[in-house]
Amino acid sequence: MGFRIYLKPMVPANHFLLKRASFVGLWNRLVLILRKVGLRTRVLVSFFILVLITLVIIGSVSYNIFHKEITGKIQSYSEQLMDQLGQNVRNKILDFEANITELSVSSEVQNYLASLMTEDVVQALQDQKRLKSYMLDRLSINKHLNSRL
């Protein structure tokens, strides 16, 4: 009568261990290949790998720094441009308001407008021409209005 003993493995073979074993096997093969290669080639390859890693690190850090700087400068420039544009629009509106106020209170313009209401067509056309000439003289500093009249 014999007893049979069935032993279960202490550590089950799982996926992580298989991956680690394949990595260890790959590493061992790489070491064997490097041992077969001459010392000069090993030094050149390791120097190339070291330089490549350094370049990649410096390049990525530089890219991130310059990207942040350029983005900040673009945002700052855009804000300044919008502020300047807003100021220019405000100044133009103030110019238009000043010109309109000046023309609306001008006694000459009021007289020309009153004379346009006459029934004499020839007189009305002459007054219209004089009114246009007067307005062009007054608004000659504002090129936008001058070109519209």
Kinemage of the C-alpha trace (Angstrom):
@kinemage 1
@onewidth
@group {chain A} dominant
@subgroup {mainchain}
@vectorlist {calphas} color= white
{ca met a 1} P 0.000 0.000 0.000
{ca gly a 2} L 1.642 3.118 -1.027
{ca phe a 3} L 0.661 6.644 -0.398
{ca arg a 4} L 0.751 9.087 -3.169
{ca ile a 5} L 1.396 12.709 -2.356
{ca tyr a 6} L 0.107 15.371 -4.669
{ca leu a 7} L 1.855 18.697 -4.257
{ca lys a 8} L 0.354 21.925 -5.478
{ca pro a 9} L 2.726 24.660 -6.579
{ca met a 10} L 3.251 27.249 -3.880
{ca val a 11} L 2.983 30.235 -6.235
{ca pro a 12} L 0.507 29.969 -9.079
{ca ala a 13} L 1.815 30.928 -12.504
{ca asn a 14} L -0.056 34.091 -13.392
{ca his a 15} L 0.195 36.611 -16.173
{ca phe a 16} L 2.567 38.959 -14.328
{ca leu a 17} L 5.102 36.243 -13.740
{ca leu a 18} L 4.959 35.175 -17.371
{ca lys a 19} L 5.565 38.748 -18.499
{ca arg a 20} L 8.453 39.088 -16.088
{ca ala a 21} L 9.937 35.811 -17.270
{ca ser a 22} L 9.703 36.940 -20.907
{ca phe a 23} L 11.344 40.261 -20.011
{ca val a 24} L 14.131 38.475 -18.155
{ca gly a 25} L 14.586 36.189 -21.161
{ca leu a 26} L 14.750 39.201 -23.488
{ca trp a 27} L 17.236 40.921 -21.207
{ca asn a 28} L 19.413 37.803 -21.096
{ca arg a 29} L 19.409 37.595 -24.896
{ca leu a 30} L 20.368 41.285 -25.135
{ca val a 31} L 23.244 40.748 -22.698
{ca leu a 32} L 24.462 37.768 -24.736
{ca ile a 33} L 24.380 39.818 -27.935
{ca leu a 34} L 26.283 42.657 -26.283
{ca arg a 35} L 28.919 40.251 -24.954
{ca lys a 36} L 29.568 39.001 -28.466
{ca val a 37} L 30.058 42.539 -29.767
{ca gly a 38} L 33.388 44.297 -29.327
{ca leu a 39} L 34.116 46.856 -26.638
{ca arg a 40} L 34.324 49.729 -29.131
{ca thr a 41} L 30.845 48.980 -30.506
{ca arg a 42} L 29.387 48.674 -26.999
{ca val a 43} L 30.809 52.062 -26.002
{ca leu a 44} L 29.499 53.692 -29.198
{ca val a 45} L 26.037 52.180 -28.766
{ca ser a 46} L 25.822 53.170 -25.106
{ca phe a 47} L 27.070 56.688 -25.930
{ca phe a 48} L 24.470 56.972 -28.714
{ca ile a 49} L 21.704 55.797 -26.376
{ca leu a 50} L 22.825 58.222 -23.668
{ca val a 51} L 22.917 61.155 -26.108
{ca leu a 52} L 19.538 60.182 -27.569
{ca ile a 53} L 17.891 60.011 -24.151
{ca thr a 54} L 19.414 63.365 -23.168
{ca leu a 55} L 18.221 65.009 -26.392
{ca val a 56} L 14.706 63.674 -25.959
{ca ile a 57} L 14.499 64.943 -22.378
{ca ile a 58} L 15.947 68.386 -23.189
{ca gly a 59} L 13.773 68.683 -26.301
{ca ser a 60} L 10.548 67.862 -24.509
{ca val a 61} L 11.308 70.205 -21.597
{ca ser a 62} L 12.262 73.025 -23.993
{ca tyr a 63} L 9.124 72.480 -26.053
{ca asn a 64} L 6.903 72.693 -22.980
{ca ile a 65} L 8.615 75.846 -21.701
{ca phe a 66} L 8.471 77.658 -25.058
{ca his a 67} L 4.899 76.521 -25.685
{ca lys a 68} L 3.785 78.078 -22.381
{ca glu a 69} L 5.754 81.277 -23.074
{ca ile a 70} L 4.392 81.729 -26.593
{ca thr a 71} L 0.834 81.015 -25.472
{ca gly a 72} L 1.191 83.614 -22.710
{ca lys a 73} L 2.602 86.221 -25.093
{ca ile a 74} L -0.168 85.615 -27.631
{ca gln a 75} L -2.793 86.010 -24.927
{ca ser a 76} L -1.172 89.201 -23.641
{ca tyr a 77} L -0.897 90.638 -27.154
{ca ser a 78} L -4.549 89.803 -27.880
{ca glu a 79} L -5.687 91.535 -24.702
{ca gln a 80} L -3.654 94.649 -25.522
{ca leu a 81} L -4.997 94.659 -29.065
{ca met a 82} L -8.601 94.422 -27.856
{ca asp a 83} L -8.030 97.229 -25.339
{ca gln a 84} L -6.549 99.455 -28.052
{ca leu a 85} L -9.378 98.626 -30.436
{ca gly a 86} L -11.948 99.480 -27.757
{ca gln a 87} L -10.212 102.800 -27.089
{ca asn a 88} L -10.136 103.624 -30.826
{ca val a 89} L -13.856 102.855 -31.164
{ca arg a 90} L -14.634 105.023 -28.118
{ca asn a 91} L -12.614 107.905 -29.592
{ca lys a 92} L -14.410 107.638 -32.959
{ca ile a 93} L -17.802 107.624 -31.250
{ca leu a 94} L -16.849 110.700 -29.245
{ca asp a 95} L -15.707 112.430 -32.462
{ca phe a 96} L -19.017 111.598 -34.157
{ca glu a 97} L -20.987 112.832 -31.160
{ca ala a 98} L -19.028 116.090 -31.041
{ca asn a 99} L -19.556 116.680 -34.773
{ca ile a 100} L -23.263 115.897 -34.582
{ca thr a 101} L -23.708 118.143 -31.560
{ca glu a 102} L -21.844 120.964 -33.266
{ca leu a 103} L -23.951 120.649 -36.425
{ca ser a 104} L -27.227 120.338 -34.557
{ca val a 105} L -26.744 123.544 -32.570
{ca ser a 106} L -25.235 125.536 -35.429
{ca ser a 107} L -27.454 128.446 -36.433
{ca glu a 108} L -26.178 128.286 -40.014
{ca val a 109} L -27.315 124.674 -40.399
{ca gln a 110} L -30.693 125.541 -38.883
{ca asn a 111} L -31.101 128.423 -41.370
{ca tyr a 112} L -30.139 126.186 -44.310
{ca leu a 113} L -32.605 123.517 -43.189
{ca ala a 114} L -35.384 126.090 -42.801
{ca ser a 115} L -34.702 127.455 -46.282
{ca leu a 116} L -34.949 123.932 -47.744
{ca met a 117} L -38.624 123.908 -46.785
{ca thr a 118} L -39.468 126.683 -49.229
{ca glu a 119} L -41.420 125.926 -52.341
{ca asp a 120} L -38.803 127.469 -54.598
{ca val a 121} L -36.963 124.407 -55.992
{ca val a 122} L -34.012 126.370 -57.399
{ca gln a 123} L -33.455 128.126 -54.071
{ca ala a 124} L -33.773 124.803 -52.210
{ca leu a 125} L -31.137 123.157 -54.457
{ca gln a 126} L -28.762 126.088 -53.948
{ca asp a 127} L -29.276 125.941 -50.183
{ca gln a 128} L -28.740 122.202 -50.245
{ca lys a 129} L -25.438 122.743 -52.070
{ca arg a 130} L -24.365 125.409 -49.569
{ca leu a 131} L -25.347 123.156 -46.663
{ca lys a 132} L -23.285 120.322 -48.104
{ca ser a 133} L -20.319 122.640 -48.607
{ca tyr a 134} L -20.656 123.955 -45.046
{ca met a 135} L -20.822 120.437 -43.610
{ca leu a 136} L -17.804 119.335 -45.651
{ca asp a 137} L -15.813 122.291 -44.326
{ca arg a 138} L -16.800 121.538 -40.746
{ca leu a 139} L -16.219 117.792 -41.023
{ca ser a 140} L -13.048 117.922 -43.107
{ca ile a 141} L -11.032 116.583 -40.182
{ca asn a 142} L -13.140 113.438 -40.127
{ca lys a 143} L -12.274 111.583 -43.317
{ca his a 144} L -14.922 108.934 -42.765
{ca leu a 145} L -17.763 111.437 -42.752
{ca asn a 146} L -16.174 113.511 -45.509
{ca ser a 147} L -16.110 110.531 -47.880
{ca arg a 148} L -19.754 109.665 -47.070
{ca leu a 149} L -21.091 113.125 -47.902
